[in-house]
Amino acid sequence: MAHPHRAVRTLSELRDAPEGRQRESGYLHTLREILQQPATWLETAELVGRSGVSLAGEGPVLLTGSGSSHFIGESLEPILARSLGRPVRAVPAGSLLTDGASYVFGGLPGTLVSFARSGDSPESCGVVDWLLGVAPAWRHVLVTCNREGALATRYRDRKTVTVVLLPDRTNDRSLVMTSSFTNLWLAGRILGGALPDVSSLARRAGSILENDAASLSEAASGAFENAVYLGSGAGYGAAREAALKMLEMTDGDVPTFAESFLGLRHGPMCALRETSLLVCFLSASEPHHSYQRDLLHELSDKDVRPRTLLVGPGGDVDFDLGDDDAALLDVVVGQILGLFRSLALGLRPDAPSAKGVISRVVRPFEIH
């Protein structure tokens, strides 16, 4: 593994550099898209609220997407199940393509909610086309950041399909999803009737960006070889997304995985050592909080001592919110860690994959 370079201390140091230097260093878009999140959340909340679209109704709800867009659904699944009072399940778009009959047949027709930044990945329309053919009574709500993408344009004449377009600037230009992720997450939550205090969330996110970046820079620039992210409930989907941000922005140089606090005991704990970074997304609610506390005590008792970053009530990044709201801020912390680690390794966060192994939009492949 490459050794980290000098730690970048604050996001403002990056932001205040001349635009040409930001572009040359390869972080112009990623930084801009991370910083714009509080403002875009307010725009998205107003837009989705005005749209009149809702997930209220009958039948099951499937939340789908690929990669980060699937992790949106994973985080929203427990939130929307409570707010809608009916079965909600997050299923990767790839699983619907290969095993869709296991999820959609039997019982009442339901609603498929598709999340996508560009809407041009092969699975995005592949899943919708398949379901329209085999289960035409299902309703579709397509939430995307790209008004010109296939997901936004192909189904304009279908009565069972509703498209929710987010503000144009949420269509991130960087390889990794940052503001697109959080705005799609927020839109899905509002559509499901789980209305947050968006102004408060925006202020708290702004505080993290302004006041916690230096400590996150220091954590991201330390001597660690792998990174493990733990979360519970909605925070588990946030942990999955945060782990992917670190993996993507370091071009795989930092192996990562996400797990639940309870799941870590069942094998994955063996990956933790002094050369690991352990990021814990803490809960304020019970029983999550007690299980998390017990796990951290167990690590200490077993003398498992990774570099640990606690995010949440009383943590290194301290905020005391309900777990549903906290998941959104957990993701922002994960984005900042990935950005700083990428820069510390001398990489280009806007396009970290030197050999083009991963790209902003998955290249076309045959839908079978």
N, C-alpha and C positions, 0 to 999 in steps of 0.2 A: 504494500500500500504506500502511496505517495505520502510524504510528510506534509502536514498543513503549513501554509505560509503564515505570515503575520496576521493576527486576528484583525478584522475590520470591526471597529468598535461600535458604530451606530448606523442605523439606516439613514440618518440625516447626512452622514459623511458620504454615503453612496449617492444619495439624492442630490446633494449640492455640487457634485462633480460635474464638469461640463458634459453636455449631452454626447459630444463626440467621444469623450473618454468612456462614458457609460456604454456606448455602442461598441467601442473597441474592446472593452473588457467583457462584453457579452452578457450584461445584466440589465440593459435598458428596459426591456419589456417586462421582465419578471418583477423587477423592483416596482415599476409603475403600477403593475396590476395587483401586487400585494398592498401597496399604499392606498390604492383607490377604493379598497373594499368598504370602509365605513360609509363613504358617500354613495357608492353604488347600491348598498343595501337599502338605503332610504328610497332610492329611485325604484328599485325592484319591488319593494313593499307597496309603494303607491301604484305602480303599474299593475301588479297582480291583483291588488285590492279593487282597482277600477275595472278589471277585466270581467268580473262577474262569474268567472269560472270557479267551480267547486268540485271536490271529490265526493260530496254528499250523495247518498243513494243507497242501493242495495248490492249485494254480492261481494265477492272478494276483491281486494285491490292488490295488484302485482306492481312492484316498483322495479324498473329494469334500466340497464345501462351497461357499459363496458368499462373496466378499469376504474378510474376515479368516479365515473358516473354511476357505477354499481355501488361504490362505497357511500354515495349520497343516499341511495336506497337503504343500505344497511344501517346507517345512522338514523334515518327517518322511520324505519320500520316500527320500533317500539313507541315512538311519539305518535305516529298516525294511527296505530292500532288503538291507542287510548282515546284519541280525539274523535275518531270515526266510529268506534264501537263495533267494528266488524273485522274479519280476518284481513291482515295486511302482511305481505311477504315480499322480501327483496330477492330477486332472482337474476343472476347475470344474463345478459342478452345471449351469450353463447350457449348457456344451458337451455334457454327457450328454443334456440335453433336446433339443438340436438335432442332434447327431451321434453319439448313443449307440452306434449299430450299429458305428461305427468302433472302439470300445473293448472291446466285450463279446462279440462273436461270434467263434467259432473257438477250438479248443483246449479245455482243461479249464474247467469252471465255476469261478469265482473267488469272491472276497469283496469286497463293497462296504462301505467304512467311511465313514459319513456323520457329519461334525462340524457341530454347530449349537448356538449359545447358546440361542435360544428354540425352535427347531424349528418355528416358525410362518411362516417365509418361504416363498413359493409353491414355490420350487425344492426345498425340503427333502423334502416328501412327493411332489412331482411326479416326482422321479428314482426314488424307491423304488417308487412305483406303476407307473411305466413298466417298470422292470427286473423286478418281480414278474410282470408280464404277458408280457414277451417272453423272459425267461430265468429261469424259476422255479427252476432248480437252483442259481442263485447264492445265496450266503449273505450276510446283511446284519448288520452291527454298527453300531448307531446310538448315537452318543455325544453327549449333550446335557446342558445345565445346567438345563433347565426340565421338571420332572416333569408339568406340566399342558399342555405344548405338544403340537401335533399329532404330531410325530415320536415323542414318548414314549408316546402313548396310542393311536394308530390301529392299531398292528400287534400288539397283545397276543396275538392268537390265531393268529399266523402262526409256524409251527414253524421257518422258515428265518430268522427275524428275532430278534435279541437286542438289547435296549436296555441301555445303560450310563448310569445317571443319576449325575451329579456332585453334590457338596454344594450345597444350596439357595443358599447365599450366593455361589456362583460365577455365578449367573444375574444378571449385572451390570444395574443399573438405569440406568446412564449410557447415553447414545447409543453411545459407542464401546466396543468390546470390550477389556478389559484383563485382569482376573483370569479371565474366561471363556476368553480365548485361551490363556493360559499353562496353565491347568488342563486344557483340552481337548488341548493339545499333549502335556502330561505323560501324560495318560490314554492317548493313542494310542501313545506310546512304550512305556509299560508293557505294553499289550496286545500290542505287537509283540515283546516279549521283550528290548527294549534297555533293561535296568534301570539307571537312574542312581542315584547316592547322593543321595537327595532331601533328607536332612538337611543335607548339605554345601551343596547348591544353595540351600536356604532361608537358611542362614547367610550365604552370599555375597550373595544378593539383599538381605538385611537390611542388610548392610554398604554396598551401593550406595545404598539408600534413606536411610541415616543419614549416610554420609560423603561421598558424591559429589553430592548434590543441589545444593549451592551452586555447584559448578563447572558442572553441567548447566544450572542456572538462568542463570548468566552467559552460557553459550553460546547458550541459547535466546532470550535477550533482546537479543542483538547486532543489528547492522545487516546483515541478509541478506535477499535477495529471493526466493531459491528454496533448496531443500534436496535434496541428492542423497545416497543411502544405498548403500553398497557392501557386498556380502557374498559368501562362497564356500561351496559345499556347503550344509549345513543353515543357515548364516548368510545365504544368499541369500533364503530364505523369511522369515527374521527381518528382513532389510532391506526386503523388500516390505511387511511388516506395519508396521515403523517408519515408512516413508514414508507409508503410509495414515493412521497415527495423527496425524502432523503435518498432513496435508491435511484430515482430518476435523475435528480440534480447532481449526483456524484457519479453518474454513468456506471452504476453498479460497483463502484470502488468501495462503498460502505454497504455490506450486506445488512439487510434489515428484515424484521418480521414484526407482526402485531399479534397480541394475544389478550385474552381476558385475564383479570387478576386471578380468578379461580382456575383458569385453564393452564396457567404457567406451571403449576406444580406437576402437571401430567406429562412430563418429558421436556418441554421447552426450557425449563429452568437450567438445564445443563449447558445452554449456550451463554449463560451469564458468567462473566469473569471480570477481573480488574480492568481489562482492556475493552469492556463494553460500556456503551452509554444506555442507561435505562431511563426512559421517559414515561412518567406515570401521570395519566390524566385522572385526577382525583375527583371523587363525587362528594356532594354535600348531603346526599340523602342516604337513609338506611333502607335495606341492609348493606348497600354497596360500600358505604364508608367503613363499616366494621370489617368486612371481608378484605378490603384494601389494606387497612391498618394491620390486620393479622398477617397478610402476605409479606408486608415490609418487615415486620418483626421476625418472621420466619427466615427471611433472607439474612438478616443480621445474626440470628442464632446459628445459622449454618455457615457463617463467615463467607457468604457470597456478597462481595462488595464491589459492584460495578459503580462507575460514575453515575450518579442518580440526579435527575432533574424532576422535581415535583411541580405539577401544574394544577392549580386549583386552590381550595381553601387552605390557608396557612402555608402554601407552597412557595417555591422559589419564584414562580410567577403566580401571584396571589390574587385570586378573585373568588368571591363567594356567590355563586349563582345556582339556580336550579340546574339539574343535570342536562335538561334539554337545551337550555341556553348555553351552558358551558361547552357543549360539543362544538359549537360554531367557533368559539374562541380557541379551543384546543387545536382545531385545524389551522388557525392563523399562526399559532406557536410552531406547529410542525412546518409550515411554509417558511418561516423565518429561519428555523434551524437548517432546513435544506439549502436555503440560499447562502447562508454564511458558510456552511461546510463546503459547498461547491466552490465558492470563491477562495476559501482557505486552501483548497487542493489545486488552485490555479485553473479551474474549469470555467466554462461559459454557461451560466444558468439558463440563458435563453435557448441554447442549443447544445446541451452538454454531451450528447452522444456523438463522439468524434467520428465513429465509423458509420453513423446513420442507422444503427441497429433499431432504434426507436425514433419515431417521428411524431409531429403534431397530430396528424390524422393517419390512422392505420391504412396502409395501402390496400387497394381492392383485392379481394379474393372471391372465389366462387362460392355462391350460396347454394347448398345442396338440398 
